[in-house]
Amino acid sequence: MASSEAEIRAALAAIGTEGTRGGLTAPGGDPQRVEGLSLRGHERYVSLTMEFRCNLRCVHCMIEDTMDRLQATPDAVFEKVCADQAETGRWDGLVLTGSEITLRRDLDRIARRAKAAGFRHIRIQTHGMHLGRTDYADRLIDAGIDEFFVSVAGSDRETHDRITQVPGSWDKMMAGLAHLDTHDHLRIITNSVVTSQSYTLLPGMVAALGHLRRLVQMEFWNYFPMAETDTKGLIARHGDILPYLRAAILECRARGRFVEVKNFPECLLAELGDALVNAQPTLVIDPEFWREFDRNEFHLCPHREACASTECLGLTRAYRDRFGDERDLLRPLNPAR
């Protein structure tokens, strides 16, 4: 299992494909800082982007301007990862992702191949709409998919469908989640993007999914636009987000669920700072994605040099362009003496 910076480098070398990046944010840090509070374990997963089509039109889509030209991970690379896994047992799990991975008609075949290669867990990242077709969902489960990472855009039918811009997307997703919830061996994780349109909905999202027994973790990803400016006005001010985000974290934990927060200043979370987990699985994706991603220029916090945080990504270029550097709001954690 990959669990250190050296092992991540070995994994990247084994994949040997341009566009592959490791996802540890704090190599050499203490991974036990969130033990019991997060599933963590990102370093033990590898993620392959194997589809670039989607039948939603989410207002916050990161790749809407590049989706038409991004290329899916070639089958040859998938086979190389499977061969390496069969030989080394390098990873615990495989994430199959894309704009919408369930649009691949051979998804069950891919999952079966990965399971045969020795992956203990196979996860798909999906909007969940197709999982309401129980015969289809069961086919994926029978193929070995046991973790479902489902995007939740709103807290009810009206808000979710407005943000995804597809009527009926909430009902289909909720039907899929309900069906998954009948399978005892599955794990459900949700991902919600935090924007100016959704930050007030976060506590309601937790409540709306409160009945799901297999929902083990909720993730809240603060929006960034893959550009130097926020042309859509979707970035919300951290101070405005904070009370709703705190309420969502506390409610999740009260329900016995893990939480991960992405791209939010650790200092603002105060005693809930252990919810910040910016680590990601090693990702294989078209290199063009990274050229766009790097336009964000993270780590633009004015207190970066004095701050001891190893998890925080600070501010993006687009956030600072819109709201300034927030030097009076942010503060360095455990400043060096």
Summary of the structure (lengths in Angstrom):
residues: 337
radius of gyration: 19.2
end to end distance: 36.8
largest distance: 60.8
contacts: 1110
relative contact order: 0.14
helix: 40%
strand: 15%
